[in-house]
């Protein structure tokens, strides 16, 4: 029995219906210089409940093809994004 791959990543866009884009960052070793370098992959992920927001940390799992680009689904939201409080009108004032 094979287990499906699971990855942890950050939601970078939630503009689509039932789909989010998740950025997964991993460390890889450079083949010649042996230095650790960051590698980033982006995945289109199925979000059935539309519960994910930008900045959320999510656990995603491999699944059957759901569309042309979607082969992953959200298993759970590990950490919700911090909500920035405050009035946005203050930051958009025009200082003359």
C-alpha positions as a LaTeX table, in Angstrom:
\begin{tabular}{lrrr}
\hline
Residue & $x$ (\AA) & $y$ (\AA) & $z$ (\AA) \\
\hline
Unk1 & 0.00 & 0.00 & 0.00 \\
Unk2 & 1.53 & 3.30 & $-1.08$ \\
Unk3 & 1.04 & 6.49 & 0.85 \\
Unk4 & 0.24 & 9.74 & $-0.90$ \\
Unk5 & 2.77 & 12.54 & $-0.76$ \\
Unk6 & 2.06 & 15.33 & 1.71 \\
Unk7 & 3.69 & 18.76 & 1.73 \\
Unk8 & 3.45 & 21.90 & 3.87 \\
Unk9 & 3.24 & 25.28 & 2.17 \\
Unk10 & 1.88 & 28.82 & 2.28 \\
Unk11 & $-1.16$ & 30.05 & 0.37 \\
Unk12 & $-0.09$ & 32.85 & $-1.99$ \\
Unk13 & $-3.40$ & 33.46 & $-3.80$ \\
Unk14 & $-7.04$ & 32.55 & $-3.19$ \\
Unk15 & $-8.66$ & 34.49 & $-6.05$ \\
Unk16 & $-10.16$ & 31.42 & $-7.75$ \\
Unk17 & $-13.25$ & 29.45 & $-6.71$ \\
Unk18 & $-12.32$ & 26.25 & $-4.82$ \\
Unk19 & $-8.67$ & 26.64 & $-5.85$ \\
Unk20 & $-5.67$ & 28.16 & $-4.09$ \\
Unk21 & $-2.04$ & 28.44 & $-5.14$ \\
Unk22 & 0.39 & 27.13 & $-2.52$ \\
Unk23 & 4.12 & 27.90 & $-2.39$ \\
Unk24 & 6.26 & 25.06 & $-1.02$ \\
Unk25 & 9.82 & 25.97 & $-0.03$ \\
Unk26 & 12.52 & 23.36 & 0.44 \\
Unk27 & 16.26 & 23.39 & 1.01 \\
Unk28 & 18.45 & 21.68 & $-1.58$ \\
Unk29 & 22.18 & 21.23 & $-1.70$ \\
Unk30 & 24.06 & 22.74 & $-4.65$ \\
Unk31 & 25.68 & 19.87 & $-6.56$ \\
Unk32 & 29.10 & 21.51 & $-6.91$ \\
Unk33 & 29.41 & 23.98 & $-4.04$ \\
Unk34 & 27.46 & 21.96 & $-1.44$ \\
Unk35 & 25.74 & 25.09 & $-0.16$ \\
Unk36 & 22.11 & 24.89 & 0.95 \\
Unk37 & 19.88 & 26.91 & $-1.38$ \\
Unk38 & 16.14 & 27.59 & $-1.30$ \\
Unk39 & 14.00 & 25.99 & $-3.97$ \\
Unk40 & 10.38 & 27.06 & $-4.42$ \\
Unk41 & 7.54 & 25.19 & $-6.13$ \\
Unk42 & 4.00 & 26.45 & $-6.72$ \\
Unk43 & 1.03 & 24.08 & $-6.79$ \\
Unk44 & $-2.60$ & 24.63 & $-7.79$ \\
Unk45 & $-4.52$ & 23.04 & $-4.91$ \\
Unk46 & $-8.20$ & 22.10 & $-4.56$ \\
Unk47 & $-9.90$ & 23.81 & $-1.58$ \\
Unk48 & $-13.43$ & 22.39 & $-1.36$ \\
Unk49 & $-14.68$ & 24.69 & 1.44 \\
Unk50 & $-12.99$ & 27.88 & 0.18 \\
Unk51 & $-11.59$ & 28.20 & 3.71 \\
Unk52 & $-7.98$ & 29.11 & 2.91 \\
Unk53 & $-6.80$ & 32.72 & 2.81 \\
Unk54 & $-3.54$ & 34.31 & 1.67 \\
Unk55 & $-0.81$ & 33.69 & 4.24 \\
Unk56 & $-2.31$ & 30.52 & 5.72 \\
Unk57 & 0.02 & 27.59 & 6.26 \\
Unk58 & $-1.60$ & 24.42 & 4.89 \\
Unk59 & $-0.97$ & 20.70 & 4.60 \\
Unk60 & $-1.61$ & 19.47 & 1.05 \\
Unk61 & $-1.88$ & 15.94 & $-0.29$ \\
Unk62 & $-1.45$ & 14.40 & $-3.72$ \\
Unk63 & $-4.68$ & 13.29 & $-5.39$ \\
Unk64 & $-6.09$ & 12.25 & $-8.77$ \\
Unk65 & $-6.11$ & 14.92 & $-11.50$ \\
Unk66 & $-8.99$ & 17.31 & $-10.79$ \\
Unk67 & $-8.32$ & 19.67 & $-13.71$ \\
Unk68 & $-5.55$ & 20.50 & $-16.16$ \\
Unk69 & $-3.24$ & 21.77 & $-13.40$ \\
Unk70 & $-4.78$ & 20.61 & $-10.09$ \\
Unk71 & $-3.31$ & 17.41 & $-8.65$ \\
Unk72 & $-3.26$ & 18.36 & $-4.96$ \\
Unk73 & $-5.92$ & 19.02 & $-2.32$ \\
Unk74 & $-5.94$ & 20.80 & 1.04 \\
Unk75 & $-5.93$ & 18.36 & 3.96 \\
Unk76 & $-5.94$ & 20.91 & 6.78 \\
Unk77 & $-5.05$ & 24.48 & 7.64 \\
Unk78 & $-2.10$ & 24.32 & 10.05 \\
Unk79 & $-1.85$ & 28.02 & 10.87 \\
Unk80 & $-4.17$ & 30.88 & 9.95 \\
Unk81 & $-2.66$ & 34.10 & 8.62 \\
Unk82 & $-2.34$ & 37.02 & 11.01 \\
Unk83 & $-5.09$ & 39.55 & 10.32 \\
Unk84 & $-3.79$ & 43.09 & 10.11 \\
Unk85 & $-6.04$ & 45.45 & 12.05 \\
Unk86 & $-6.52$ & 49.15 & 11.67 \\
Unk87 & $-8.23$ & 51.59 & 9.39 \\
Unk88 & $-6.92$ & 51.54 & 5.82 \\
Unk89 & $-8.02$ & 55.14 & 5.16 \\
Unk90 & $-5.13$ & 56.43 & 7.31 \\
Unk91 & $-2.52$ & 54.85 & 5.04 \\
Unk92 & $-4.05$ & 56.27 & 1.86 \\
Unk93 & $-4.16$ & 59.94 & 2.93 \\
Unk94 & $-2.59$ & 62.39 & 0.55 \\
Unk95 & $-0.07$ & 64.57 & 2.36 \\
Unk96 & 0.20 & 67.91 & 0.57 \\
\hline
\end{tabular}
